[in-house]
Amino acid sequence: MERIVIVGAGLTALRAAERLRELKFDGEIVIVGDEPHKPYHRPALSKQLVTGKLATKDLFFPAYHDIDAIWRTRTRAHKLDHGRHVVHLPGGEELKYDGLMIATGVEARHLAGAPRHDPRVHALRTLDDAMAIKETLTRSKGRVVVIGTGFTGCEFASSCREMNRDVTIIGRSKTLFGKALGPELGAAIGDLHRRHGVDLALGVDIRHWATGPEGVAIVLSNERLITAACVILAVGSMPSTDWLAGSGLVLEDGVLCEPTCHVVGASDVVAAGDVARWPNLRFDGVPRRVEHWLNAIEMGRAAAESLLAGKSRAKPFTPLPRFWSEQHHVRIQAAGIPAIGQQTMYLSTRPNGAERSITGYIRAGKPVGIVGLNQPRTMIHLTRQLDQKLRPMVPSERVRNAPRRTPAENPTTANAETLSERSPSESKIDVSELSARLKAPAMRNGR
């Protein structure tokens, strides 16, 4: 290969380019991205940047190596001509490639009816979004309304309370994080938010919007009226794949990939990060997207390895997903994919939003995830055990040619971290209890 093009200029692209150079690729690396910035720490947007604990200049990642790449920022790819090995750029420019990595990530999902034209109504996905939100918060001291019950919105609500701002979370779900962590743990985290002064308006729809000098008025389906000085739309995300329309690639909730990160039907194209939907053979043959910060790093590196190795010699990418979030000084840590669990079991104190607890998630009789509240040492021990128990399956043609219309089961986006080294003797809890106590009374069914 003489030239590798990476479309998407975020953290995934940076780590992929670094890995290409580590593997002695000496050809040209071109990184194309529509944002004006080089890679930055996206999870900090809803936390340290908003509260002022982190300056904008501190968000940017230094390259670990001199990767000698050509950065084409402020440049949005328009189209992929896979047959000609060409990425179409603005102005009619054609960028040829020998190998291609798709790392365009996701975009904020739009909320129908929301007055996006109003400068007080924001999405929170990019650095520019976060800077616009900071400006709105500076101009007005009124109530902040967060639409959405996932990690981004709840972390932002927690940050607002640190700044002594009144804040309301609005959502259709009856609990926070219901799809990602289950209703009982979600309810416990909801109680945590209430104790810290967050107003929760859950299980409701938005019936009407109105804007005026006093603020943005929101009328809920239960007739409640809320007036906001700042509105954050945190209703999820959608893969950035518009530019791939007509390319022949399978685009159903992201770019469909094989276990090796190779895009289905393309030997010289890989995908990585939030945009990629692939079967993690630690769990099953169902392709899923994973929108975690650590996955962006690990998958970028793995996809780079697969691209250089070639389709026939590439190894499956089989990470154990890990992510964490801190809200109101309570650390929420997770390993595995709790969202696919069919049953939950408590390995310690039942969660109530304040006490330390460990919740296990089971699918088809085996553990698939664990979540801890304020249990960092125990979670390190349990994560190691889960890593050992969830050994990857042997790839098969059934998985390699996964059905195109398999529904994706995606955990809610959260932040991630690399687990530090601690002694496993610090905990007496064992992940094997999830299987051993499968029929225990403490188990909760039908998530």
C-alpha positions as CSV (number, residue, x, y, z in Angstrom):
1,M,0.0,0.0,0.0
2,E,1.2,3.5,-0.9
3,R,-1.6,5.6,0.6
4,I,-4.0,4.9,3.4
5,V,-6.9,7.3,3.8
6,I,-8.8,7.6,7.2
7,V,-12.1,9.4,6.9
8,G,-12.9,10.9,10.3
9,A,-10.3,12.9,12.3
10,G,-11.1,12.0,15.9
11,L,-9.4,9.9,18.5
12,T,-10.0,6.7,16.5
13,A,-8.1,8.1,13.5
14,L,-5.2,9.4,15.7
15,R,-4.7,6.0,17.4
16,A,-5.1,4.2,14.1
17,A,-2.4,6.4,12.4
18,E,-0.1,5.8,15.4
19,R,-0.5,2.1,15.1
20,L,0.2,2.1,11.4
21,R,3.5,3.8,12.0
22,E,4.3,1.4,14.9
23,L,3.8,-1.4,12.4
24,K,6.3,0.3,10.0
25,F,3.9,1.4,7.4
26,D,6.0,4.0,5.5
27,G,3.4,5.1,3.0
28,E,1.2,8.2,3.0
29,I,-1.5,8.6,5.7
30,V,-4.2,11.2,4.9
31,I,-6.8,12.0,7.6
32,V,-10.0,13.7,6.5
33,G,-12.4,15.3,9.0
34,D,-15.1,17.9,8.8
35,E,-14.4,19.6,12.2
36,P,-11.8,22.4,12.3
37,H,-10.0,20.7,15.3
38,K,-7.6,17.9,15.6
39,P,-8.6,15.1,18.0
40,Y,-9.7,16.1,21.5
41,H,-11.1,14.6,24.6
42,R,-14.8,14.4,23.8
43,P,-16.0,13.0,27.2
44,A,-14.8,16.1,29.0
45,L,-17.3,18.3,27.0
46,S,-20.1,17.4,29.4
47,K,-18.0,17.7,32.5
48,Q,-14.7,19.5,33.0
49,L,-15.1,21.9,30.1
50,V,-18.6,23.1,31.1
51,T,-17.6,23.6,34.8
52,G,-14.4,25.4,33.9
53,K,-12.2,22.8,35.5
54,L,-10.5,22.2,32.1
55,A,-9.4,24.8,29.6
56,T,-10.1,24.3,25.9
57,K,-6.4,24.0,25.1
58,D,-6.1,21.1,27.5
59,L,-8.6,19.0,25.6
60,F,-6.4,18.2,22.7
61,F,-4.5,14.9,22.5
62,P,-0.8,14.9,21.8
63,A,0.3,12.3,19.3
64,Y,2.4,9.6,21.0
65,H,4.7,9.5,18.0
66,D,5.5,11.6,15.0
67,I,2.9,10.0,12.8
68,D,3.8,12.0,9.7
69,A,0.2,12.3,8.6
70,I,-1.6,14.8,6.3
71,W,-4.5,16.3,8.3
72,R,-7.4,17.5,6.1
73,T,-9.5,19.2,8.7
74,R,-12.6,21.3,7.8
75,T,-13.0,18.8,4.9
76,R,-16.1,16.7,4.7
77,A,-16.1,13.6,2.5
78,H,-19.0,13.7,0.1
79,K,-19.0,10.2,-1.5
80,L,-17.1,6.9,-1.7
81,D,-16.5,5.2,-5.0
82,H,-15.3,1.9,-3.8
83,G,-14.8,0.4,-7.3
84,R,-12.3,3.2,-8.2
85,H,-10.8,3.4,-4.7
86,V,-11.7,7.1,-4.5
87,V,-13.1,9.4,-1.8
88,H,-14.8,12.4,-3.2
89,L,-14.0,15.7,-1.4
90,P,-15.4,19.3,-1.8
91,G,-14.7,21.1,-5.0
92,G,-14.7,17.9,-7.1
93,E,-11.4,16.7,-5.6
94,E,-10.8,12.9,-5.9
95,L,-8.6,11.4,-3.2
96,K,-7.4,8.0,-4.2
97,Y,-6.5,5.3,-1.7
98,D,-5.0,1.8,-1.5
99,G,-6.5,1.2,1.9
100,L,-9.4,3.0,3.6
101,M,-10.5,3.3,7.2
102,I,-14.0,4.6,8.0
103,A,-14.0,6.4,11.3
104,T,-16.6,9.1,10.9
105,G,-18.2,8.4,14.3
106,V,-21.8,9.6,15.1
107,E,-23.8,12.8,14.9
108,A,-26.3,14.1,17.5
109,R,-29.8,12.8,16.8
110,H,-32.4,15.5,16.0
111,L,-35.5,15.9,18.1
112,A,-38.6,16.6,16.0
113,G,-40.2,19.9,16.8
114,A,-37.3,21.3,18.8
115,P,-36.6,25.0,17.9
116,R,-33.0,24.4,16.8
117,H,-32.9,27.9,15.3
118,D,-33.0,29.4,18.8
119,P,-29.5,30.1,20.2
120,R,-30.5,28.8,23.6
121,V,-31.2,25.3,22.2
122,H,-28.1,23.1,21.8
123,A,-26.9,19.6,20.9
124,L,-23.8,18.4,22.8
125,R,-21.5,16.4,20.5
126,T,-18.6,18.6,19.4
127,L,-16.2,21.1,21.0
128,D,-18.0,23.9,19.1
129,D,-21.3,22.7,20.6
130,A,-19.8,22.8,24.1
131,M,-18.4,26.3,23.6
132,A,-21.8,27.6,22.4
133,I,-23.4,26.1,25.5
134,K,-20.9,27.8,27.8
135,E,-21.7,31.1,26.2
136,T,-25.4,30.5,26.7
137,L,-24.9,29.6,30.4
138,T,-22.8,32.7,30.9
139,R,-25.5,35.0,29.5
140,S,-28.3,33.6,31.7
141,K,-28.6,32.2,35.2
142,G,-32.0,30.5,34.6
143,R,-33.0,26.9,34.6
144,V,-31.2,24.4,32.4
145,V,-33.3,21.6,30.8
146,V,-31.8,18.4,29.5
147,I,-33.8,16.3,27.1
148,G,-32.7,12.7,27.3
149,T,-31.9,10.1,30.0
150,G,-28.6,8.8,28.8
151,F,-25.1,9.3,30.1
152,T,-24.3,12.5,28.2
153,G,-27.4,14.3,29.5
154,C,-27.1,13.1,33.0
155,E,-23.4,14.0,33.3
156,F,-24.2,17.4,32.0
157,A,-27.0,17.7,34.6
158,S,-24.6,16.8,37.3
159,S,-22.1,19.4,36.1
160,C,-24.9,22.0,36.2
161,R,-25.6,21.2,39.8
162,E,-21.9,21.7,40.6
163,M,-22.4,25.2,39.3
164,N,-25.5,25.7,41.4
165,R,-27.8,25.8,38.4
166,D,-31.4,24.7,38.5
167,V,-31.7,21.7,36.1
168,T,-34.5,19.5,34.9
169,I,-34.1,16.2,33.0
170,I,-36.9,15.3,30.7
171,G,-37.3,11.9,29.1
172,R,-39.8,9.3,27.8
173,S,-38.2,6.6,29.8
174,K,-39.5,6.1,33.3
175,T,-35.9,5.7,34.6
176,L,-32.5,7.0,33.8
177,F,-30.2,4.6,31.8
178,G,-33.1,2.1,31.6
179,K,-31.9,0.6,28.3
180,A,-28.3,0.6,29.3
181,L,-28.3,-0.6,32.9
182,G,-31.9,-1.8,33.6
183,P,-34.8,-0.2,35.4
184,E,-33.8,-0.9,39.0
185,L,-30.3,0.5,38.8
186,G,-31.6,3.3,36.6
187,A,-34.1,4.2,39.3
188,A,-31.4,4.2,41.9
189,I,-29.3,6.6,39.9
190,G,-32.4,8.7,39.4
191,D,-32.8,8.9,43.2
192,L,-29.1,10.0,43.4
193,H,-29.9,12.9,41.0
194,R,-33.0,13.9,43.0
195,R,-31.1,14.0,46.3
196,H,-28.7,16.5,44.6
197,G,-31.4,18.8,43.5
198,V,-32.1,17.6,39.9
199,D,-35.7,17.8,38.9
200,L,-36.7,14.7,37.0
201,A,-39.7,14.7,34.5
202,L,-39.7,11.1,33.4
203,G,-42.2,9.0,31.4
204,V,-43.5,12.1,29.5
205,D,-43.4,13.4,26.0
206,I,-43.0,17.0,24.9
207,R,-46.3,18.4,23.5
208,H,-45.3,21.9,22.6
209,W,-42.4,24.3,22.3
210,A,-42.5,28.1,22.4
211,T,-39.7,30.7,22.5
212,G,-39.7,34.2,23.8
213,P,-37.7,36.8,25.7
214,E,-38.3,35.0,29.1
215,G,-36.9,31.7,27.8
216,V,-37.8,28.5,26.0
217,A,-41.2,27.2,27.1
218,I,-41.7,23.4,27.1
219,V,-45.2,21.9,27.6
220,L,-45.1,18.3,28.6
221,S,-47.8,15.6,28.0
222,N,-48.8,15.8,31.6
223,E,-49.6,19.5,31.1
224,R,-46.6,20.7,33.1
225,L,-44.9,23.9,31.8
226,I,-41.1,24.3,32.2
227,T,-39.3,27.5,31.1
228,A,-35.6,27.1,30.3
229,A,-32.7,29.5,29.8
230,C,-30.7,26.8,28.2
231,V,-31.9,23.5,26.6
232,I,-29.6,20.5,25.9
233,L,-30.8,18.0,23.4
234,A,-29.2,14.7,24.4
235,V,-31.5,12.2,22.7
236,G,-28.9,9.9,21.3
237,S,-26.9,9.7,18.2
238,M,-26.9,8.3,14.7
239,P,-23.9,7.0,12.7
240,S,-22.3,9.4,10.2
241,T,-22.8,7.4,7.1
242,D,-24.6,9.8,4.7
243,W,-21.5,10.1,2.5
244,L,-21.5,6.4,2.0
245,A,-24.9,6.2,0.3
246,G,-24.6,4.4,-3.0
247,S,-21.2,2.9,-2.1
248,G,-22.5,-0.7,-2.0
249,L,-21.5,-1.0,1.7
250,V,-24.1,-2.4,4.1
251,L,-25.4,0.7,6.1
252,E,-27.8,-0.4,8.8
253,D,-27.2,1.4,12.1
254,G,-23.6,2.0,11.0
255,V,-21.2,0.2,8.7
256,L,-21.6,-3.5,8.9
257,C,-18.2,-5.2,9.6
258,E,-16.8,-8.7,10.0
259,P,-15.2,-9.7,13.3
260,T,-11.8,-8.4,12.0
261,C,-13.1,-4.8,11.4
262,H,-13.1,-5.4,7.6
263,V,-16.2,-3.9,6.1
264,V,-18.5,-6.7,4.7
265,G,-17.9,-7.1,1.0
266,A,-14.7,-5.0,0.9
267,S,-11.2,-6.4,1.3
268,D,-9.4,-3.0,1.4
269,V,-11.8,-1.1,3.7
270,V,-12.1,-1.3,7.5
271,A,-14.3,0.7,9.9
272,A,-13.6,1.6,13.5
273,G,-15.1,3.4,16.5
274,D,-18.7,4.6,16.9
275,V,-19.7,4.1,13.3
276,A,-18.7,0.4,13.1
277,R,-21.2,-2.4,13.7
278,W,-19.4,-5.7,14.2
279,P,-19.9,-9.0,16.0
280,N,-17.8,-9.2,19.2
281,L,-17.1,-12.9,19.4
282,R,-16.8,-12.7,23.2
283,F,-20.6,-12.5,23.3
284,D,-22.4,-13.8,20.2
285,G,-22.7,-13.3,16.5
286,V,-24.9,-10.2,16.7
287,P,-23.3,-7.1,15.1
288,R,-23.5,-4.1,17.5
289,R,-22.0,-0.6,17.7
290,V,-20.2,0.4,20.9
291,E,-20.0,4.1,21.6
292,H,-17.4,4.1,24.3
293,W,-14.3,6.2,24.5
294,L,-12.0,3.2,25.1
295,N,-13.5,1.3,22.2
296,A,-12.6,4.2,19.9
297,I,-9.0,3.8,20.9
298,E,-8.8,0.0,20.9
299,M,-10.8,-0.5,17.7
300,G,-8.8,2.2,15.8
301,R,-5.6,0.3,16.6
302,A,-7.1,-3.1,15.8
303,A,-8.5,-1.9,12.5
304,A,-5.1,-0.5,11.5
305,E,-3.6,-3.9,12.2
306,S,-6.3,-5.7,10.1
307,L,-5.9,-3.3,7.2
308,L,-2.2,-4.0,7.0
309,A,-2.6,-7.8,7.6
310,G,-5.1,-8.2,4.9
311,K,-8.5,-9.9,5.1
312,S,-7.3,-13.5,5.1
313,R,-4.8,-13.0,7.9
314,A,-6.6,-10.4,10.1
315,K,-7.5,-11.4,13.7
316,P,-11.0,-10.8,15.2
317,F,-11.4,-7.8,17.4
318,T,-12.7,-9.1,20.7
319,P,-12.5,-6.5,23.4
320,L,-14.2,-6.5,26.8
321,P,-16.0,-3.2,26.8
322,R,-15.4,-1.0,29.8
323,F,-16.7,2.5,30.6
324,W,-17.3,4.8,33.5
325,S,-19.1,7.9,34.5
326,E,-19.1,10.1,37.6
327,Q,-22.2,11.9,38.7
328,H,-22.7,13.8,41.9
329,H,-19.3,12.3,43.1
330,V,-20.6,8.7,42.6
331,R,-18.5,6.6,40.3
332,I,-20.4,4.3,38.0
333,Q,-18.2,1.7,36.4
334,A,-19.2,-1.0,33.9
335,A,-17.6,-3.9,32.1
336,G,-19.0,-6.1,29.4
337,I,-22.3,-5.2,27.7
338,P,-24.9,-4.8,30.5
339,A,-27.5,-3.7,27.9
340,I,-27.8,-7.2,26.5
341,G,-28.4,-8.8,29.9
342,Q,-31.8,-10.6,30.3
343,Q,-31.5,-11.0,34.0
344,T,-29.8,-9.0,36.8
345,M,-28.4,-10.1,40.1
346,Y,-26.9,-8.2,43.0
347,L,-23.5,-9.4,44.3
348,S,-23.5,-6.8,47.1
349,T,-25.7,-4.2,48.6
350,R,-28.8,-3.5,46.5
351,P,-28.3,-0.2,44.6
352,N,-29.9,2.9,46.1
353,G,-27.9,5.7,44.5
354,A,-25.7,6.2,47.6
355,E,-24.5,2.8,48.9
356,R,-21.7,0.8,47.3
357,S,-23.2,-1.9,45.1
358,I,-22.3,-4.4,42.4
359,T,-24.9,-5.5,39.8
360,G,-24.3,-8.5,37.5
361,Y,-26.0,-9.1,34.1
362,I,-26.8,-12.5,32.7
363,R,-27.7,-13.7,29.2
364,A,-28.4,-17.3,28.2
365,G,-27.0,-18.5,31.5
366,K,-23.7,-16.7,31.4
367,P,-22.5,-13.4,32.8
368,V,-22.2,-10.6,30.1
369,G,-21.7,-7.5,32.2
370,I,-21.2,-6.0,35.7
371,V,-21.8,-2.5,37.0
372,G,-20.4,-1.0,40.2
373,L,-21.4,2.1,42.2
374,N,-18.4,3.4,44.2
375,Q,-16.6,0.1,44.0
376,P,-13.4,0.9,42.1
377,R,-11.2,-1.8,43.6
378,T,-13.8,-4.5,43.5
379,M,-14.6,-3.6,39.9
380,I,-11.0,-4.1,38.8
381,H,-11.0,-7.6,40.3
382,L,-14.4,-8.5,38.8
383,T,-13.4,-7.1,35.4
384,R,-10.4,-9.4,35.3
385,Q,-12.6,-12.3,36.1
386,L,-15.2,-11.4,33.5
387,D,-12.4,-11.0,30.9
388,Q,-11.2,-14.6,31.7
389,K,-14.7,-16.1,31.6
390,L,-15.9,-14.4,28.3
391,R,-13.4,-16.1,26.0
392,P,-14.0,-15.3,22.3
393,M,-15.8,-17.9,20.1
394,V,-14.2,-19.4,17.1
395,P,-15.2,-17.4,14.0
396,S,-17.7,-19.2,11.7
397,E,-19.2,-18.5,8.3
398,R,-22.5,-17.9,10.1
399,V,-20.9,-15.0,12.0
400,R,-18.7,-13.8,9.2
401,N,-21.7,-13.5,6.9
402,A,-24.0,-12.1,9.6
403,P,-27.6,-11.3,8.6
404,R,-28.0,-7.8,7.2
405,R,-31.2,-7.1,9.2
406,T,-30.1,-8.2,12.6
407,P,-31.3,-5.5,15.0
408,A,-28.5,-3.7,16.8
409,E,-28.4,-3.7,20.6
410,N,-26.3,-0.8,21.6
411,P,-25.5,0.3,25.1
412,T,-25.9,4.0,25.8
413,T,-22.9,6.1,25.2
414,A,-20.6,6.6,28.2
415,N,-17.0,7.5,29.0
416,A,-14.3,4.9,29.3
417,E,-11.0,4.4,31.1
418,T,-8.1,1.9,31.1
419,L,-8.4,0.0,34.4
420,S,-5.4,0.5,36.6
421,E,-3.5,-2.4,38.3
422,R,-4.7,-3.3,41.8
423,S,-4.5,-6.4,43.9
424,P,-7.3,-8.9,43.3
425,S,-7.2,-9.8,47.0
426,E,-9.0,-6.5,47.7
427,S,-12.4,-8.1,47.0
428,K,-14.1,-11.3,48.1
429,I,-16.8,-11.0,45.4
430,D,-16.5,-13.4,42.6
431,V,-18.0,-13.1,39.1
432,S,-18.7,-16.8,39.1
433,E,-21.5,-16.1,41.6
434,L,-23.5,-14.8,38.6
435,S,-23.8,-18.3,37.2
436,A,-23.7,-20.2,40.4
437,R,-26.7,-18.2,41.8
438,L,-28.6,-18.1,38.6
439,K,-31.8,-19.3,40.4
440,A,-31.3,-17.3,43.5
441,P,-34.2,-15.2,44.9
442,A,-32.2,-12.0,44.5
443,M,-32.3,-12.4,40.8
444,R,-34.5,-10.0,38.8
445,N,-36.0,-11.3,35.5
446,G,-37.4,-9.7,32.4
447,R,-35.3,-6.5,32.0
